[in-house]
Amino acid sequence: MAYSRKNGFTLIELVITLAVLAIVVTWAIPSLRTLIQQNRLTATTNQMLGVVSQARGEALRRSGRVWVSPLDGSSWSSGMVVWRDANDDGARADAEVIRLAQGPGSSISISGTSTTLATAPFGFDGGGFAIEEQAYSLTFCSDSLSEGQILEINGGGQIRTESVTCGGGG
C-alpha cells in the first residue's frame, strides 16, 4: 500500500502560525492605539484651525467683529461656535451663530493661554486682526501622548500651529 500525503496543515504548523500571529498582534496594538490618538489630536487641531480661519474670513467679509467661543461656554472640548454680536450686547444669541463645530469630547484636552481664555471668547475685528490686538493660543493634548499641538493667533490675526510637549505619554 502506497503512502499518500494529503494537502493541508499539521497541528504543529497551525500552532506555530497562531503563536507568531499572537506575538505580532500583541506588538502592533499599542502602536495602533498611539496612531489613532495622534490622528484624533491632529484632526481636532485642524478642525479648530478651520473654525478660527473661518472666523477671521467672516470678520473681513462682514467688516465687523466675529467671535469664537466654547459651545457650552465652559469647555472647548464640548465644541466651538463662530458668531457675530449683531446687537452688541456681548452675549451670543442663536440668530448670531455663523458656524457650530463638534468638540473632541474627553479624548483631547484643550486649554487656553490663561484661565480666562479657557472659557472666554476670542475673535477678530473687521480688519482681520485679533480683537484689541491680543494674542491667543490654544493647546491640544492627549493623556496618552507626550506631544501635542498648539494653535497660536498673534495680534495681527495670523494663525499658525506647531508641536508642543504635553504631560501625557504614560
C-alpha positions as CSV (number, residue, x, y, z in Angstrom):
1,M,0.0,0.0,0.0
2,A,1.4,3.4,-1.0
3,Y,1.5,6.3,1.4
4,S,-0.3,9.4,0.1
5,R,0.1,12.8,1.7
6,K,-3.0,14.9,1.8
7,N,-2.7,18.7,1.3
8,G,-3.2,20.7,4.4
9,F,-1.6,21.9,7.6
10,T,-0.4,19.8,10.5
11,L,-1.4,20.7,14.0
12,I,2.2,21.8,14.8
13,E,2.2,24.2,11.8
14,L,-1.1,25.7,12.9
15,V,0.0,26.2,16.5
16,I,3.3,27.9,15.4
17,T,1.4,30.1,13.0
18,L,-1.1,31.2,15.7
19,A,1.8,31.8,18.1
20,V,3.6,34.1,15.6
21,L,0.3,35.9,14.9
22,A,-0.3,36.4,18.6
23,I,3.1,37.9,19.0
24,V,2.7,40.3,16.1
25,V,-0.7,41.4,17.2
26,T,0.5,42.0,20.8
27,W,3.3,44.1,19.4
28,A,1.2,46.1,17.0
29,I,-1.9,47.0,19.1
30,P,-0.1,49.7,21.3
31,S,1.3,51.2,18.1
32,L,-2.1,51.3,16.5
33,R,-3.6,52.9,19.6
34,T,-0.9,55.6,19.5
35,L,-1.5,56.2,15.8
36,I,-5.3,56.5,16.3
37,Q,-4.8,59.0,19.2
38,Q,-2.3,61.0,17.1
39,N,-4.8,61.2,14.3
40,R,-7.6,62.4,16.7
41,L,-5.3,65.1,18.0
42,T,-4.4,66.2,14.5
43,A,-8.0,66.2,13.4
44,T,-9.1,68.2,16.4
45,T,-6.3,70.8,15.8
46,N,-7.1,71.0,12.1
47,Q,-10.8,71.4,12.9
48,M,-10.1,74.3,15.2
49,L,-7.8,75.8,12.7
50,G,-10.6,75.7,10.2
51,V,-13.0,77.3,12.7
52,V,-10.6,80.1,13.5
53,S,-9.7,80.7,9.9
54,Q,-13.4,80.9,9.0
55,A,-14.0,83.4,11.9
56,R,-11.2,85.6,10.5
57,G,-12.6,85.4,7.0
58,E,-16.1,86.3,8.2
59,A,-14.7,89.2,10.1
60,L,-13.0,90.5,7.0
61,R,-16.1,89.8,4.8
62,R,-18.5,91.5,7.2
63,S,-16.1,94.3,8.2
64,G,-17.0,93.7,11.8
65,R,-16.1,91.6,14.9
66,V,-16.6,87.9,14.8
67,W,-16.1,85.7,17.9
68,V,-15.1,82.1,18.6
69,S,-16.2,80.6,21.9
70,P,-16.8,77.3,23.5
71,L,-20.2,75.9,22.6
72,D,-21.4,75.4,26.1
73,G,-19.5,78.4,27.5
74,S,-17.3,76.3,29.8
75,S,-15.2,73.9,27.8
76,W,-13.6,73.8,24.3
77,S,-13.9,70.0,24.3
78,S,-17.7,70.3,24.1
79,G,-17.5,72.2,20.8
80,M,-16.9,75.6,19.3
81,V,-19.1,78.3,17.8
82,V,-18.4,81.2,15.5
83,W,-20.7,84.1,16.0
84,R,-21.2,87.8,15.3
85,D,-22.5,90.0,18.1
86,A,-25.1,91.8,15.9
87,N,-26.7,93.7,18.7
88,D,-23.5,94.5,20.6
89,D,-24.9,93.1,23.9
90,G,-21.8,90.9,24.5
91,A,-23.8,87.7,24.6
92,R,-24.3,85.1,21.9
93,A,-27.8,84.6,20.6
94,D,-29.0,81.8,18.3
95,A,-29.6,84.2,15.4
96,E,-26.0,85.4,15.6
97,V,-24.4,82.0,15.1
98,I,-22.4,81.5,11.9
99,R,-21.0,78.0,12.5
100,L,-21.1,75.3,15.1
101,A,-18.4,72.6,15.3
102,Q,-18.4,69.5,17.4
103,G,-15.6,69.1,20.0
104,P,-13.4,66.1,20.6
105,G,-15.1,65.2,23.9
106,S,-12.9,63.9,26.7
107,S,-10.3,62.3,24.5
108,I,-8.4,65.5,23.8
109,S,-7.9,68.4,26.3
110,I,-8.0,71.9,25.0
111,S,-6.6,74.7,27.2
112,G,-6.1,78.4,26.6
113,T,-3.2,80.8,27.3
114,S,-4.9,81.8,30.6
115,T,-7.7,80.7,32.8
116,T,-9.9,83.3,31.1
117,L,-9.3,82.1,27.6
118,A,-10.1,78.6,28.7
119,T,-13.7,79.6,28.5
120,A,-13.8,83.1,27.2
121,P,-14.4,84.0,23.5
122,F,-11.7,85.5,21.3
123,G,-12.1,86.9,17.9
124,F,-11.2,89.1,15.0
125,D,-12.1,92.7,14.1
126,G,-13.2,93.9,10.7
127,G,-9.6,94.2,9.6
128,G,-8.8,90.6,10.4
129,F,-6.7,91.5,13.4
130,A,-7.2,89.8,16.8
131,I,-9.6,91.9,18.8
132,E,-7.6,94.5,20.7
133,E,-4.6,93.0,19.0
134,Q,-4.3,90.5,21.8
135,A,-2.5,87.2,21.1
136,Y,-4.3,83.9,21.8
137,S,-3.2,80.3,21.9
138,L,-5.0,77.0,22.5
139,T,-3.1,73.9,23.4
140,F,-4.3,70.4,22.4
141,C,-3.1,67.5,24.4
142,S,-4.0,63.8,25.0
143,D,-3.3,61.9,28.2
144,S,-1.7,59.1,26.2
145,L,0.7,61.2,24.1
146,S,3.7,63.3,25.1
147,E,3.5,65.5,22.1
148,G,0.5,67.8,21.4
149,Q,-0.3,70.8,19.2
150,I,-0.6,74.5,19.9
151,L,-2.7,76.8,17.8
152,E,-1.5,80.4,18.0
153,I,-3.1,83.6,16.8
154,N,-0.9,86.7,17.0
155,G,-2.2,90.3,17.4
156,G,-2.1,90.7,13.7
157,G,-4.5,87.9,13.2
158,Q,-2.0,85.4,11.8
159,I,-2.8,81.8,12.7
160,R,-0.2,79.0,13.0
161,T,0.2,75.6,14.6
162,E,3.2,73.8,15.9
163,S,4.1,70.8,18.1
164,V,4.4,71.2,21.8
165,T,5.3,68.9,24.7
166,C,2.4,67.7,26.9
167,G,2.4,65.9,30.2
168,G,0.9,62.7,28.8
169,G,2.7,59.7,27.3
170,G,2.2,57.2,30.1
